[in-house]
Amino acid sequence: MEKIVLKKNEPISKQKEKLERAGKQKKGLDAKKYSGILSVKETPIEYQKRVRNEWDEASS
């Protein structure tokens, strides 16, 4: 993310322009771009149960 520098002696119109440009910038990650790319062999629930079982076995 880009930093915005507002100077005291800068005209208000310039400051507003900078803030408006910063507000229009795209934020975050576009997750739709990666939809369907990862192929898994088990459901998320099955994965979670398997991983938790590994923790239980390791602590025994």
C-alpha positions in Angstrom: 0.0 0.0 0.0 1.3 3.4 -0.9 1.8 6.1 1.6 0.2 9.5 1.1 2.2 12.6 2.0 0.3 15.8 2.7 2.3 18.9 3.2 1.2 22.0 5.2 2.0 24.4 2.5 0.3 22.3 -0.2 -3.1 23.7 -1.5 -6.2 22.0 -0.2 -7.3 21.1 -3.7 -4.1 19.1 -4.2 -4.5 17.4 -0.9 -8.1 16.4 -1.7 -6.9 15.1 -5.1 -4.3 12.9 -3.5 -6.8 11.5 -1.0 -9.4 10.8 -3.7 -6.8 8.9 -5.8 -5.7 6.9 -2.8 -9.3 5.9 -2.1 -9.8 4.7 -5.6 -6.9 2.3 -5.5 -7.7 -1.4 -5.6 -7.4 -3.0 -2.2 -7.0 -6.7 -1.2 -6.8 -9.9 -3.1 -9.0 -11.0 -6.0 -9.7 -14.5 -4.9 -11.9 -15.2 -7.9 -8.8 -15.2 -10.0 -7.6 -18.4 -8.3 -11.0 -20.2 -8.2 -10.7 -23.8 -9.3 -6.9 -23.8 -9.6 -6.2 -25.9 -6.5 -7.3 -29.5 -6.9 -7.7 -31.4 -3.7 -8.4 -35.1 -3.0 -10.2 -34.6 0.3 -12.8 -32.2 1.6 -11.7 -29.5 3.9 -13.5 -31.3 6.8 -11.6 -34.5 6.1 -8.3 -32.6 6.0 -9.1 -30.8 9.3 -9.9 -34.1 11.0 -6.8 -35.8 9.6 -4.5 -33.0 10.8 -6.1 -32.8 14.2 -5.6 -36.6 14.6 -1.9 -36.1 13.8 -1.6 -33.6 16.7 -3.3 -36.1 19.1 -1.0 -38.9 18.0 2.1 -36.6 18.4 1.1 -35.6 21.9 0.5 -39.2 23.1 
